[in-house]
Amino acid sequence: MPAKNGPPTELANEPPHGQEPLRPPAPGTLMVDISHDERVGEFRGEWCGQWSLRPVGGGVEWTVDPRDVRLAGPIERLRAELDRANRRSRGELL
């Protein structure tokens, strides 16, 4: 058992012993970043163990630890798609 304030026993991007690494979803899958106030974004890809998400209505991508995301639920997906449709109708998206 490691000391309370001792060095971590596992690397940050590695899963706990005996668990498989998290598999990235298909690009475009709507995910919720639980580390940033339940922010919804589209999965864009993986880089150096981090997942890249982009706001559904467009904008700057951000990276998140795969353990800090979950699949968007039906209401979250509906809100994200409605936001995208509204932006498109205002001419903000093509």
VOGU-127947 format. One line per 2 residues: their letters; for each residue x, y, z of N, C-alpha, C, O. Coordinates in nm, 3 decimals, m for minus. Example, Ala and Ser with C-alpha at 12.3 -4.5 7.8 and 13.67 -1.06 7.14 Angstrom:
% VOGU-127947
AS> 1.319 m0.569 0.780 1.230 m0.450 0.780 1.320 m0.330 0.780 1.424 m0.332 0.846 ~ 1.285 m0.225 0.708 1.367 m0.106 0.714 1.290 0.003 0.787 1.341 0.114 0.804
% end
This chain:
% VOGU-127947
MP> 0.084 m0.118 0.000 0.000 0.000 0.000 0.089 0.124 0.000 0.176 0.136 0.086 ~ 0.068 0.218 m0.097 0.153 0.337 m0.102 0.119 0.433 0.011 0.009 0.433 0.066
AK> 0.217 0.515 0.044 0.195 0.618 0.145 0.094 0.719 0.093 0.077 0.737 m0.027 ~ 0.027 0.787 0.187 m0.076 0.883 0.147 m0.023 0.990 0.054 m0.087 1.022 m0.046
NG> 0.092 1.045 0.083 0.148 1.152 0.002 0.264 1.106 m0.084 0.341 1.187 m0.135 ~ 0.277 0.977 m0.100 0.385 0.920 m0.179 0.357 0.930 m0.327 0.253 0.981 m0.368
PP> 0.450 0.882 m0.409 0.431 0.889 m0.554 0.316 0.799 m0.598 0.288 0.697 m0.535 ~ 0.249 0.836 m0.706 0.140 0.752 m0.754 0.193 0.618 m0.802 0.306 0.608 m0.850
TE> 0.111 0.516 m0.788 0.155 0.383 m0.828 0.127 0.356 m0.974 0.179 0.259 m1.030 ~ 0.045 0.439 m1.038 0.010 0.420 m1.178 0.031 0.551 m1.254 0.018 0.659 m1.196
LA> 0.062 0.541 m1.380 0.071 0.660 m1.463 m0.067 0.716 m1.486 m0.165 0.641 m1.488 ~ m0.078 0.845 m1.504 m0.208 0.911 m1.516 m0.291 0.859 m1.633 m0.413 0.849 m1.621
NE> m0.228 0.825 m1.745 m0.303 0.784 m1.863 m0.321 0.634 m1.874 m0.377 0.586 m1.972 ~ m0.276 0.560 m1.777 m0.292 0.415 m1.781 m0.409 0.374 m1.694 m0.432 0.433 m1.589
PP> m0.484 0.273 m1.737 m0.597 0.227 m1.656 m0.546 0.156 m1.531 m0.432 0.110 m1.528 ~ m0.629 0.146 m1.427 m0.589 0.070 m1.309 m0.554 m0.073 m1.346 m0.601 m0.125 m1.448
HG> m0.473 m0.136 m1.265 m0.426 m0.272 m1.291 m0.544 m0.366 m1.315 m0.639 m0.369 m1.237 ~ m0.536 m0.441 m1.423 m0.639 m0.539 m1.454 m0.754 m0.486 m1.536 m0.844 m0.563 m1.572
QE> m0.755 m0.357 m1.569 m0.863 m0.301 m1.649 m0.813 m0.268 m1.789 m0.697 m0.229 m1.808 ~ m0.901 m0.284 m1.886 m0.867 m0.250 m2.024 m0.868 m0.099 m2.041 m0.943 m0.030 m1.973
PL> m0.784 m0.045 m2.132 m0.791 0.098 m2.159 m0.926 0.134 m2.220 m0.989 0.053 m2.289 ~ m0.970 0.256 m2.194 m1.097 0.301 m2.250 m1.084 0.314 m2.400 m0.987 0.371 m2.450
RP> m1.180 0.260 m2.473 m1.177 0.267 m2.619 m1.249 0.391 m2.666 m1.358 0.422 m2.618 ~ m1.189 0.463 m2.759 m1.255 0.584 m2.808 m1.380 0.550 m2.889 m1.384 0.448 m2.958
PA> m1.482 0.635 m2.880 m1.603 0.613 m2.959 m1.580 0.655 m3.104 m1.473 0.704 m3.139 ~ m1.680 0.637 m3.187 m1.672 0.679 m3.327 m1.669 0.832 m3.333 m1.734 0.898 m3.252
PG> m1.595 0.889 m3.429 m1.596 1.035 m3.445 m1.739 1.086 m3.464 m1.819 1.027 m3.536 ~ m1.767 1.198 m3.398 m1.900 1.258 m3.407 m1.994 1.217 m3.294 m2.102 1.274 m3.279
TL> m1.953 1.117 m3.215 m2.036 1.074 m3.103 m2.046 1.187 m3.002 m1.945 1.249 m2.967 ~ m2.166 1.215 m2.955 m2.185 1.322 m2.856 m2.148 1.270 m2.717 m2.198 1.167 m2.672
MV> m2.060 1.344 m2.652 m2.009 1.308 m2.520 m2.032 1.425 m2.424 m2.045 1.540 m2.467 ~ m2.037 1.394 m2.295 m2.051 1.495 m2.192 m1.923 1.496 m2.110 m1.881 1.393 m2.056
DI> m1.862 1.613 m2.100 m1.740 1.632 m2.022 m1.782 1.665 m1.879 m1.824 1.777 m1.851 ~ m1.770 1.569 m1.789 m1.816 1.590 m1.652 m1.719 1.676 m1.571 m1.753 1.720 m1.461
SH> m1.599 1.700 m1.624 m1.502 1.784 m1.553 m1.522 1.932 m1.586 m1.461 2.017 m1.521 ~ m1.606 1.965 m1.683 m1.632 2.104 m1.722 m1.782 2.133 m1.724 m1.838 2.164 m1.829
DE> m1.846 2.124 m1.611 m1.988 2.160 m1.596 m2.079 2.091 m1.696 m2.168 2.153 m1.753 ~ m2.056 1.961 m1.717 m2.144 1.882 m1.805 m2.150 1.939 m1.947 m2.256 1.942 m2.010
RV> m2.037 1.985 m1.997 m2.028 2.042 m2.131 m2.040 1.931 m2.237 m1.972 1.829 m2.228 ~ m2.126 1.952 m2.336 m2.149 1.853 m2.442 m2.061 1.886 m2.561 m2.049 2.002 m2.601
GE> m1.999 1.784 m2.617 m1.916 1.803 m2.736 m1.914 1.678 m2.822 m1.948 1.569 m2.777 ~ m1.874 1.696 m2.947 m1.858 1.584 m3.040 m1.718 1.527 m3.024 m1.620 1.602 m3.017
FR> m1.709 1.396 m3.017 m1.578 1.331 m3.012 m1.510 1.351 m3.146 m1.569 1.325 m3.251 ~ m1.384 1.398 m3.143 m1.310 1.425 m3.266 m1.194 1.328 m3.286 m1.158 1.299 m3.400
GE> m1.135 1.279 m3.177 m1.022 1.188 m3.190 m0.946 1.175 m3.060 m0.983 1.232 m2.957 ~ m0.838 1.099 m3.068 m0.755 1.073 m2.951 m0.612 1.114 m2.982 m0.563 1.094 m3.093
WC> m0.545 1.171 m2.883 m0.406 1.210 m2.900 m0.337 1.202 m2.765 m0.379 1.268 m2.670 ~ m0.233 1.123 m2.757 m0.154 1.107 m2.635 m0.239 1.069 m2.514 m0.215 1.119 m2.404
GQ> m0.337 0.983 m2.533 m0.419 0.938 m2.422 m0.532 1.032 m2.384 m0.611 1.001 m2.295 ~ m0.541 1.146 m2.450 m0.647 1.243 m2.424 m0.747 1.239 m2.538 m0.710 1.211 m2.652
WS> m0.873 1.266 m2.509 m0.976 1.270 m2.612 m1.005 1.415 m2.646 m1.007 1.501 m2.558 ~ m1.027 1.441 m2.772 m1.057 1.575 m2.820 m1.207 1.586 m2.847 m1.265 1.504 m2.918
LR> m1.267 1.690 m2.790 m1.408 1.717 m2.811 m1.424 1.856 m2.872 m1.341 1.944 m2.849 ~ m1.531 1.875 m2.949 m1.558 2.004 m3.011 m1.703 2.041 m2.980 m1.790 1.954 m2.983
PV> m1.730 2.169 m2.949 m1.868 2.209 m2.927 m1.955 2.172 m3.047 m1.911 2.183 m3.162 ~ m2.077 2.130 m3.021 m2.166 2.083 m3.127 m2.195 2.194 m3.228 m2.203 2.167 m3.348
GG> m2.211 2.316 m3.182 m2.240 2.427 m3.273 m2.116 2.487 m3.336 m2.125 2.591 m3.401 ~ m2.001 2.424 m3.321 m1.877 2.477 m3.374 m1.800 2.550 m3.267 m1.857 2.591 m3.166
GV> m1.674 2.566 m3.288 m1.590 2.636 m3.190 m1.459 2.564 m3.170 m1.422 2.473 m3.245 ~ m1.389 2.605 m3.067 m1.256 2.554 m3.037 m1.266 2.419 m2.966 m1.341 2.402 m2.870
EW> m1.188 2.323 m3.015 m1.183 2.191 m2.952 m1.112 2.201 m2.818 m1.033 2.292 m2.793 ~ m1.143 2.105 m2.731 m1.072 2.094 m2.605 m1.040 1.947 m2.580 m1.102 1.858 m2.638
TV> m0.943 1.924 m2.494 m0.905 1.787 m2.463 m0.952 1.753 m2.322 m0.964 1.839 m2.235 ~ m0.977 1.625 m2.304 m1.028 1.577 m2.175 m0.976 1.436 m2.151 m0.953 1.360 m2.244
DP> m0.959 1.404 m2.026 m0.921 1.268 m1.989 m1.040 1.176 m2.019 m1.153 1.211 m1.985 ~ m1.018 1.062 m2.080 m1.129 0.971 m2.114 m1.213 0.929 m1.993 m1.330 0.894 m2.009
RD> m1.155 0.933 m1.875 m1.231 0.895 m1.755 m1.327 1.005 m1.711 m1.411 0.982 m1.625 ~ m1.316 1.124 m1.771 m1.401 1.237 m1.735 m1.512 1.263 m1.836 m1.568 1.372 m1.838
VR> m1.543 1.165 m1.919 m1.652 1.182 m2.015 m1.748 1.065 m2.006 m1.714 0.957 m1.959 ~ m1.869 1.090 m2.053 m1.970 0.986 m2.064 m2.050 1.014 m2.189 m2.047 1.124 m2.243
LA> m2.123 0.913 m2.236 m2.209 0.933 m2.352 m2.321 1.029 m2.316 m2.374 1.026 m2.205 ~ m2.358 1.114 m2.411 m2.468 1.207 m2.390 m2.599 1.130 m2.386 m2.620 1.036 m2.464
GP> m2.687 1.169 m2.296 m2.819 1.108 m2.286 m2.912 1.167 m2.391 m2.874 1.260 m2.463 ~ m3.033 1.114 m2.402 m3.128 1.161 m2.504 m3.158 1.310 m2.497 m3.161 1.377 m2.600
IE> m3.179 1.364 m2.378 m3.210 1.507 m2.364 m3.089 1.591 m2.402 m3.104 1.694 m2.467 ~ m2.970 1.549 m2.361 m2.848 1.624 m2.395 m2.824 1.623 m2.545 m2.783 1.725 m2.601
RL> m2.848 1.509 m2.610 m2.832 1.503 m2.756 m2.933 1.593 m2.825 m2.900 1.663 m2.920 ~ m3.057 1.592 m2.777 m3.161 1.676 m2.835 m3.126 1.824 m2.823 m3.141 1.900 m2.919
RA> m3.081 1.866 m2.705 m3.042 2.006 m2.685 m2.927 2.046 m2.776 m2.927 2.155 m2.834 ~ m2.828 1.957 m2.790 m2.713 1.986 m2.875 m2.755 1.998 m3.021 m2.709 2.088 m3.092
EL> m2.840 1.908 m3.067 m2.886 1.913 m3.206 m2.974 2.036 m3.231 m2.969 2.094 m3.339 ~ m3.055 2.075 m3.132 m3.137 2.195 m3.144 m3.049 2.319 m3.152 m3.076 2.410 m3.230
DR> m2.945 2.323 m3.070 m2.851 2.435 m3.076 m2.786 2.444 m3.213 m2.772 2.553 m3.268 ~ m2.746 2.331 m3.268 m2.684 2.329 m3.401 m2.784 2.379 m3.507 m2.748 2.459 m3.593
AN> m2.909 2.332 m3.500 m3.012 2.374 m3.597 m3.039 2.524 m3.585 m3.054 2.592 m3.687 ~ m3.046 2.576 m3.465 m3.070 2.719 m3.446 m2.954 2.802 m3.501 m2.977 2.905 m3.566
RR> m2.832 2.759 m3.477 m2.716 2.832 m3.531 m2.715 2.829 m3.684 m2.682 2.928 m3.749 ~ m2.752 2.715 m3.739 m2.757 2.704 m3.886 m2.866 2.797 m3.942 m2.844 2.861 m4.045
SR> m2.980 2.805 m3.877 m3.090 2.890 m3.928 m3.054 3.038 m3.918 m3.106 3.119 m3.994 ~ m2.967 3.074 m3.824 m2.924 3.214 m3.812 m2.806 3.245 m3.904 m2.762 3.360 m3.912
GE> m2.755 3.143 m3.974 m2.642 3.164 m4.064 m2.507 3.156 m3.996 m2.406 3.190 m4.056 ~ m2.503 3.111 m3.872 m2.376 3.098 m3.801 m2.299 2.975 m3.842 m2.177 2.969 m3.825
LL> m2.370 2.875 m3.895 m2.309 2.750 m3.942 m2.353 2.723 m4.084 m2.462 2.761 m4.125 ~ m2.267 2.657 m4.158 m2.306 2.615 m4.292 m2.329 2.466 m4.294 m2.363 2.410 m4.398
% end
